[in-house]
Amino acid sequence: MKPSPRLLTGSLAAVVALLVLSGCATNVNSVQRAQPVATPNYVSDKRVITDNTLARTVRVNSVNQTTVSGNLLKVQATLENLKNDARTIRYKFEWIDQDGMSIGSPNETWKVLTIMGRDTTTVSTVAVNPRAVDFTLKLSE
């Protein structure tokens, strides 16, 4: 006895629906303190958006800074993937001195980062030159 075309179509639809519902989502659940102890030094930032698609995919939630080794600026940014699936981006930090001049350093290279769906992650760096007083964080897809 041959299966009816209607039964095959229904079975195929059920399998496709199951695959779509299970999807490729890579969402991440997190647990953290209800009352955090940390007191970050948040940086007031200015954002220049030149890639609207990237801006709808990955958001910079916060930027904070501290000083390490006595006189080196350390910066940390919290990035959030706004989509359900994993996203790969590139980022780099550039350092700036008190006169607004760029300070070249060997860690000013593009780094690749994958952020799971709906997850947040941090990226950070430390200036290699004590003259660095400011920074620029650049993101690219």
Protein Blocks (a to p, Z undefined) as FASTA:
>chain_A
ZZdfklmmmmmmmmmmmmmmnomcfcdcddddfbdfbdcdddddddddfblklmmmpccf
bdcdddeehiaccdddddddfbfbdcddddddddddfkopacddfklcccdddddehiac
ddddddfbfkbmbdcddddZZ
